[in-house]
Amino acid sequence: MNEDKVNMYKRAIAREKAARHEAERILEEKSRELYFKSQELEVSNKKLEELVQEKTSELKGVFENIVDAYVVMDIPGNVLKMNDAAVKLLGYTVDDKINLLNLVIAEEHERLAAGFQQLYKNGSITDFNIKICIANGAIRLVHVNASMIYNSDNRPIAAQGIVRDITELRSLELQKQSLLKKLEKSNDELQEYAHVVSHDLKSPLRSINALISWIKDDNEGKLSPDTLTNFDMIEATLEKMEQLISDVLEYSSIVGDSSSLTDVDLNIVMDDIITLLHFPDHIHCTVVKPLPKIKADRVKIQQLFQNLISNAVNYSDKNKGLIEIDFEESDKEYTFSVKDNGIGIDKEYHQKIFQIFHSLHKRQESTGIGLSIVKKIVDLYNGRIWLESTLGKGTTFFFTIEK
């Protein structure tokens, strides 16, 4: 072999050796990187396992502590998992291998099919009520909110839901409806009875009044002053009794009726009241600022304001009587006020004056029902009524009306 070939082989061997060293270096470097990556991966896996265990524990705690019955079932309806509340409601455990769909009573199967179709199509169903037969044979009405469970390919594989027993709630609701109907009928009968009694009571009063007038006319110039005074007192008493009967009828007629609610402009109502009441010259009534429109029964609202304003007029004792109507507004309600500078009311009577037939001052025109009517109307609108007063200086009545 000549020298050129020897040199060529030497160079080839040198290149091969250098390449092998470089490959070994790269392999060693990559092995080191792989080792460190495997160490990092091991740490990450450990953290991931800890996180999965933590979340699994949390989910288990949530699952077991849901107050309402919680069930997971496969598409055919076989129970896969259920919490203690579900076991208590249904009377079965997971080991009993029950099918929820088979618990539904026969006459509900058509509704069940429609509800399950909605669940499958929309992915969820809410406020679905259905009757089931539990382990002891009792029929229970349950309220269901459920949703589908999907796999990674977005295919439905199961369903989960909360089953709430509303049997007693439904029974109470039916009882409530029945009682409301009976109460409505009773109220109608009471109103009719009050009208009949009112007519029957007023008739003899009017007859007595007519007889007194005839006696006075037939004996004109013959009766003594004392006798005429006694007749005047009888007539005044008869008039007060008739007014009392009218007020009782008005009080008994105040009932809630949502069908009579309309948009009421209180400014127009106030104009009507001021025109109707004919204030004495020494009493001045003002509306501090334009009043709002509210949703209410116009007649009842007029009764409410009119009774309070009439009360202020009747108990005015100043040379210049003042009555102010005002209101404040919040997000949920209006607070109205009727303020006067009259005789005032002692604090110990602030609650008593709203009781029927309770009048602090035995005035001829007072029957003790006016403020009772006011409170009853305020109660109809879920409102509150109270007053602030100083003896000798005046009174302010406040009441609220929900928006």
Contacts in CASP RR format, 6 or more apart in sequence:
PFRMAT RR
TARGET T0000
AUTHOR 0000-0000-0000
METHOD contacts of the structure
MODEL  1
MNEDKVNMYKRAIAREKAARHEAERILEEKSRELYFKSQELEVSNKKLEE
LVQEKTSELKGVFENIVDAYVVMDIPGNVLKMNDAAVKLLGYTVDDKINL
LNLVIAEEHERLAAGFQQLYKNGSITDFNIKICIANGAIRLVHVNASMIY
NSDNRPIAAQGIVRDITELRSLELQKQSLLKKLEKSNDELQEYAHVVSHD
LKSPLRSINALISWIKDDNEGKLSPDTLTNFDMIEATLEKMEQLISDVLE
YSSIVGDSSSLTDVDLNIVMDDIITLLHFPDHIHCTVVKPLPKIKADRVK
IQQLFQNLISNAVNYSDKNKGLIEIDFEESDKEYTFSVKDNGIGIDKEYH
QKIFQIFHSLHKRQESTGIGLSIVKKIVDLYNGRIWLESTLGKGTTFFFT
IEK
63 70 0 8 1.000
63 81 0 8 1.000
63 83 0 8 1.000
64 83 0 8 1.000
64 84 0 8 1.000
66 83 0 8 1.000
66 85 0 8 1.000
66 162 0 8 1.000
67 85 0 8 1.000
68 85 0 8 1.000
68 162 0 8 1.000
68 163 0 8 1.000
68 164 0 8 1.000
69 82 0 8 1.000
69 83 0 8 1.000
69 85 0 8 1.000
69 86 0 8 1.000
69 88 0 8 1.000
69 89 0 8 1.000
69 90 0 8 1.000
69 162 0 8 1.000
69 163 0 8 1.000
69 164 0 8 1.000
69 165 0 8 1.000
70 82 0 8 1.000
70 83 0 8 1.000
70 85 0 8 1.000
70 86 0 8 1.000
70 160 0 8 1.000
70 161 0 8 1.000
70 162 0 8 1.000
70 163 0 8 1.000
71 79 0 8 1.000
71 81 0 8 1.000
71 82 0 8 1.000
71 83 0 8 1.000
71 86 0 8 1.000
71 100 0 8 1.000
71 160 0 8 1.000
71 161 0 8 1.000
71 163 0 8 1.000
72 79 0 8 1.000
72 80 0 8 1.000
72 81 0 8 1.000
72 82 0 8 1.000
72 149 0 8 1.000
72 158 0 8 1.000
72 159 0 8 1.000
72 160 0 8 1.000
72 161 0 8 1.000
73 79 0 8 1.000
73 80 0 8 1.000
73 99 0 8 1.000
73 100 0 8 1.000
73 158 0 8 1.000
73 159 0 8 1.000
73 160 0 8 1.000
74 80 0 8 1.000
74 157 0 8 1.000
74 158 0 8 1.000
74 159 0 8 1.000
75 156 0 8 1.000
75 157 0 8 1.000
75 158 0 8 1.000
75 159 0 8 1.000
76 99 0 8 1.000
76 101 0 8 1.000
77 99 0 8 1.000
77 100 0 8 1.000
77 101 0 8 1.000
77 159 0 8 1.000
78 97 0 8 1.000
78 98 0 8 1.000
78 99 0 8 1.000
78 100 0 8 1.000
79 92 0 8 1.000
79 94 0 8 1.000
79 97 0 8 1.000
79 98 0 8 1.000
79 99 0 8 1.000
79 100 0 8 1.000
80 94 0 8 1.000
80 158 0 8 1.000
81 94 0 8 1.000
82 90 0 8 1.000
82 93 0 8 1.000
82 94 0 8 1.000
86 163 0 8 1.000
87 93 0 8 1.000
89 134 0 8 1.000
89 140 0 8 1.000
89 142 0 8 1.000
89 163 0 8 1.000
89 165 0 8 1.000
90 98 0 8 1.000
90 103 0 8 1.000
90 132 0 8 1.000
90 134 0 8 1.000
90 135 0 8 1.000
90 163 0 8 1.000
91 134 0 8 1.000
91 135 0 8 1.000
91 136 0 8 1.000
92 98 0 8 1.000
92 134 0 8 1.000
92 135 0 8 1.000
101 112 0 8 1.000
101 116 0 8 1.000
103 132 0 8 1.000
103 133 0 8 1.000
103 134 0 8 1.000
104 112 0 8 1.000
104 130 0 8 1.000
104 131 0 8 1.000
104 132 0 8 1.000
104 133 0 8 1.000
105 131 0 8 1.000
105 132 0 8 1.000
105 133 0 8 1.000
105 139 0 8 1.000
107 131 0 8 1.000
108 130 0 8 1.000
108 131 0 8 1.000
111 130 0 8 1.000
112 130 0 8 1.000
115 125 0 8 1.000
115 128 0 8 1.000
118 125 0 8 1.000
119 125 0 8 1.000
119 146 0 8 1.000
119 147 0 8 1.000
119 148 0 8 1.000
119 159 0 8 1.000
120 148 0 8 1.000
120 156 0 8 1.000
123 147 0 8 1.000
123 148 0 8 1.000
123 156 0 8 1.000
124 145 0 8 1.000
124 146 0 8 1.000
124 147 0 8 1.000
124 148 0 8 1.000
125 144 0 8 1.000
125 145 0 8 1.000
125 146 0 8 1.000
125 147 0 8 1.000
126 145 0 8 1.000
127 143 0 8 1.000
127 145 0 8 1.000
128 143 0 8 1.000
128 144 0 8 1.000
128 145 0 8 1.000
128 146 0 8 1.000
129 141 0 8 1.000
129 142 0 8 1.000
129 143 0 8 1.000
129 144 0 8 1.000
129 166 0 8 1.000
130 141 0 8 1.000
130 142 0 8 1.000
130 144 0 8 1.000
131 139 0 8 1.000
131 140 0 8 1.000
131 141 0 8 1.000
131 142 0 8 1.000
132 139 0 8 1.000
132 140 0 8 1.000
132 142 0 8 1.000
133 139 0 8 1.000
133 140 0 8 1.000
134 140 0 8 1.000
139 167 0 8 1.000
140 165 0 8 1.000
140 167 0 8 1.000
141 165 0 8 1.000
141 166 0 8 1.000
141 167 0 8 1.000
141 170 0 8 1.000
142 163 0 8 1.000
142 164 0 8 1.000
142 165 0 8 1.000
142 166 0 8 1.000
143 163 0 8 1.000
143 164 0 8 1.000
143 165 0 8 1.000
143 166 0 8 1.000
144 161 0 8 1.000
144 162 0 8 1.000
144 163 0 8 1.000
144 164 0 8 1.000
145 161 0 8 1.000
145 162 0 8 1.000
146 159 0 8 1.000
146 160 0 8 1.000
146 161 0 8 1.000
146 162 0 8 1.000
147 159 0 8 1.000
147 160 0 8 1.000
147 161 0 8 1.000
148 156 0 8 1.000
148 158 0 8 1.000
148 159 0 8 1.000
149 156 0 8 1.000
149 157 0 8 1.000
149 158 0 8 1.000
149 159 0 8 1.000
149 160 0 8 1.000
150 156 0 8 1.000
150 157 0 8 1.000
151 157 0 8 1.000
187 255 0 8 1.000
190 252 0 8 1.000
191 252 0 8 1.000
191 253 0 8 1.000
191 255 0 8 1.000
194 248 0 8 1.000
194 249 0 8 1.000
194 252 0 8 1.000
194 253 0 8 1.000
195 249 0 8 1.000
198 245 0 8 1.000
198 246 0 8 1.000
198 248 0 8 1.000
198 249 0 8 1.000
201 245 0 8 1.000
202 242 0 8 1.000
202 245 0 8 1.000
205 238 0 8 1.000
205 241 0 8 1.000
205 242 0 8 1.000
205 245 0 8 1.000
206 242 0 8 1.000
208 234 0 8 1.000
208 238 0 8 1.000
209 235 0 8 1.000
209 238 0 8 1.000
209 239 0 8 1.000
212 231 0 8 1.000
212 234 0 8 1.000
212 235 0 8 1.000
215 231 0 8 1.000
216 223 0 8 1.000
216 228 0 8 1.000
216 231 0 8 1.000
223 231 0 8 1.000
236 364 0 8 1.000
240 364 0 8 1.000
240 365 0 8 1.000
240 367 0 8 1.000
243 365 0 8 1.000
243 367 0 8 1.000
244 367 0 8 1.000
244 369 0 8 1.000
247 367 0 8 1.000
247 368 0 8 1.000
247 369 0 8 1.000
247 370 0 8 1.000
247 373 0 8 1.000
248 369 0 8 1.000
250 303 0 8 1.000
250 369 0 8 1.000
250 373 0 8 1.000
251 356 0 8 1.000
251 369 0 8 1.000
251 372 0 8 1.000
251 373 0 8 1.000
251 376 0 8 1.000
254 300 0 8 1.000
254 303 0 8 1.000
254 373 0 8 1.000
254 376 0 8 1.000
254 377 0 8 1.000
254 380 0 8 1.000
255 380 0 8 1.000
256 297 0 8 1.000
256 380 0 8 1.000
257 297 0 8 1.000
260 297 0 8 1.000
260 299 0 8 1.000
261 295 0 8 1.000
261 296 0 8 1.000
261 297 0 8 1.000
262 295 0 8 1.000
262 296 0 8 1.000
262 297 0 8 1.000
262 298 0 8 1.000
263 293 0 8 1.000
263 294 0 8 1.000
263 295 0 8 1.000
264 293 0 8 1.000
264 294 0 8 1.000
264 295 0 8 1.000
264 296 0 8 1.000
264 297 0 8 1.000
264 298 0 8 1.000
264 301 0 8 1.000
265 291 0 8 1.000
265 293 0 8 1.000
266 291 0 8 1.000
266 292 0 8 1.000
266 293 0 8 1.000
266 294 0 8 1.000
266 301 0 8 1.000
266 305 0 8 1.000
267 287 0 8 1.000
267 290 0 8 1.000
267 291 0 8 1.000
269 291 0 8 1.000
269 298 0 8 1.000
269 301 0 8 1.000
269 302 0 8 1.000
269 305 0 8 1.000
270 287 0 8 1.000
270 291 0 8 1.000
270 305 0 8 1.000
270 325 0 8 1.000
272 302 0 8 1.000
273 302 0 8 1.000
273 305 0 8 1.000
273 306 0 8 1.000
273 309 0 8 1.000
274 285 0 8 1.000
276 306 0 8 1.000
277 306 0 8 1.000
277 309 0 8 1.000
277 310 0 8 1.000
277 313 0 8 1.000
279 285 0 8 1.000
279 313 0 8 1.000
280 313 0 8 1.000
282 316 0 8 1.000
282 318 0 8 1.000
282 319 0 8 1.000
282 320 0 8 1.000
282 321 0 8 1.000
283 313 0 8 1.000
283 316 0 8 1.000
283 321 0 8 1.000
283 322 0 8 1.000
283 323 0 8 1.000
284 320 0 8 1.000
284 321 0 8 1.000
284 322 0 8 1.000
284 323 0 8 1.000
285 309 0 8 1.000
285 323 0 8 1.000
285 324 0 8 1.000
285 325 0 8 1.000
286 322 0 8 1.000
286 323 0 8 1.000
286 324 0 8 1.000
286 325 0 8 1.000
287 324 0 8 1.000
287 325 0 8 1.000
287 326 0 8 1.000
288 324 0 8 1.000
288 325 0 8 1.000
288 326 0 8 1.000
289 326 0 8 1.000
289 327 0 8 1.000
291 325 0 8 1.000
291 327 0 8 1.000
292 327 0 8 1.000
292 329 0 8 1.000
292 334 0 8 1.000
294 301 0 8 1.000
294 334 0 8 1.000
294 401 0 8 1.000
294 403 0 8 1.000
295 403 0 8 1.000
296 381 0 8 1.000
296 401 0 8 1.000
300 377 0 8 1.000
300 380 0 8 1.000
301 377 0 8 1.000
303 373 0 8 1.000
303 374 0 8 1.000
303 377 0 8 1.000
304 373 0 8 1.000
304 374 0 8 1.000
304 377 0 8 1.000
304 378 0 8 1.000
304 399 0 8 1.000
305 325 0 8 1.000
305 336 0 8 1.000
305 338 0 8 1.000
307 370 0 8 1.000
307 371 0 8 1.000
307 373 0 8 1.000
307 374 0 8 1.000
308 338 0 8 1.000
308 374 0 8 1.000
308 397 0 8 1.000
309 323 0 8 1.000
309 325 0 8 1.000
309 338 0 8 1.000
311 370 0 8 1.000
311 371 0 8 1.000
311 397 0 8 1.000
312 323 0 8 1.000
312 338 0 8 1.000
312 340 0 8 1.000
312 342 0 8 1.000
312 395 0 8 1.000
313 323 0 8 1.000
314 363 0 8 1.000
314 365 0 8 1.000
314 366 0 8 1.000
315 340 0 8 1.000
315 342 0 8 1.000
315 343 0 8 1.000
315 344 0 8 1.000
315 361 0 8 1.000
315 395 0 8 1.000
316 340 0 8 1.000
316 341 0 8 1.000
316 342 0 8 1.000
316 343 0 8 1.000
317 342 0 8 1.000
317 343 0 8 1.000
317 392 0 8 1.000
318 341 0 8 1.000
318 342 0 8 1.000
321 340 0 8 1.000
321 341 0 8 1.000
321 342 0 8 1.000
322 339 0 8 1.000
322 340 0 8 1.000
322 341 0 8 1.000
323 338 0 8 1.000
323 339 0 8 1.000
323 340 0 8 1.000
324 337 0 8 1.000
324 338 0 8 1.000
324 339 0 8 1.000
324 340 0 8 1.000
325 336 0 8 1.000
325 337 0 8 1.000
325 338 0 8 1.000
325 339 0 8 1.000
326 336 0 8 1.000
326 337 0 8 1.000
326 339 0 8 1.000
327 334 0 8 1.000
327 335 0 8 1.000
327 336 0 8 1.000
327 337 0 8 1.000
328 334 0 8 1.000
328 335 0 8 1.000
328 337 0 8 1.000
329 335 0 8 1.000
331 403 0 8 1.000
332 402 0 8 1.000
332 403 0 8 1.000
333 383 0 8 1.000
333 400 0 8 1.000
333 401 0 8 1.000
333 402 0 8 1.000
333 403 0 8 1.000
334 400 0 8 1.000
334 401 0 8 1.000
334 403 0 8 1.000
335 398 0 8 1.000
335 399 0 8 1.000
335 400 0 8 1.000
336 398 0 8 1.000
336 399 0 8 1.000
336 400 0 8 1.000
336 401 0 8 1.000
337 396 0 8 1.000
337 397 0 8 1.000
337 398 0 8 1.000
338 396 0 8 1.000
338 397 0 8 1.000
339 394 0 8 1.000
339 395 0 8 1.000
339 396 0 8 1.000
339 397 0 8 1.000
340 394 0 8 1.000
340 395 0 8 1.000
340 396 0 8 1.000
341 393 0 8 1.000
341 394 0 8 1.000
342 392 0 8 1.000
342 393 0 8 1.000
342 394 0 8 1.000
342 395 0 8 1.000
343 361 0 8 1.000
343 391 0 8 1.000
343 392 0 8 1.000
343 394 0 8 1.000
344 389 0 8 1.000
344 390 0 8 1.000
344 391 0 8 1.000
344 392 0 8 1.000
344 393 0 8 1.000
344 394 0 8 1.000
344 395 0 8 1.000
345 353 0 8 1.000
345 360 0 8 1.000
345 387 0 8 1.000
345 389 0 8 1.000
345 391 0 8 1.000
345 395 0 8 1.000
346 360 0 8 1.000
346 389 0 8 1.000
346 391 0 8 1.000
347 389 0 8 1.000
349 360 0 8 1.000
350 386 0 8 1.000
350 387 0 8 1.000
350 389 0 8 1.000
352 358 0 8 1.000
352 360 0 8 1.000
353 359 0 8 1.000
353 360 0 8 1.000
353 371 0 8 1.000
354 371 0 8 1.000
354 372 0 8 1.000
354 374 0 8 1.000
354 375 0 8 1.000
354 385 0 8 1.000
355 372 0 8 1.000
356 368 0 8 1.000
356 369 0 8 1.000
356 372 0 8 1.000
357 367 0 8 1.000
357 368 0 8 1.000
357 369 0 8 1.000
357 372 0 8 1.000
358 368 0 8 1.000
358 372 0 8 1.000
359 366 0 8 1.000
359 367 0 8 1.000
359 368 0 8 1.000
374 385 0 8 1.000
374 397 0 8 1.000
374 399 0 8 1.000
375 385 0 8 1.000
378 384 0 8 1.000
378 385 0 8 1.000
378 399 0 8 1.000
378 400 0 8 1.000
378 401 0 8 1.000
381 401 0 8 1.000
381 402 0 8 1.000
382 402 0 8 1.000
383 399 0 8 1.000
383 400 0 8 1.000
383 401 0 8 1.000
383 402 0 8 1.000
384 399 0 8 1.000
384 400 0 8 1.000
385 397 0 8 1.000
385 398 0 8 1.000
385 399 0 8 1.000
385 400 0 8 1.000
386 397 0 8 1.000
386 398 0 8 1.000
386 399 0 8 1.000
387 395 0 8 1.000
387 396 0 8 1.000
387 397 0 8 1.000
387 398 0 8 1.000
388 395 0 8 1.000
388 396 0 8 1.000
388 398 0 8 1.000
389 395 0 8 1.000
389 396 0 8 1.000
END
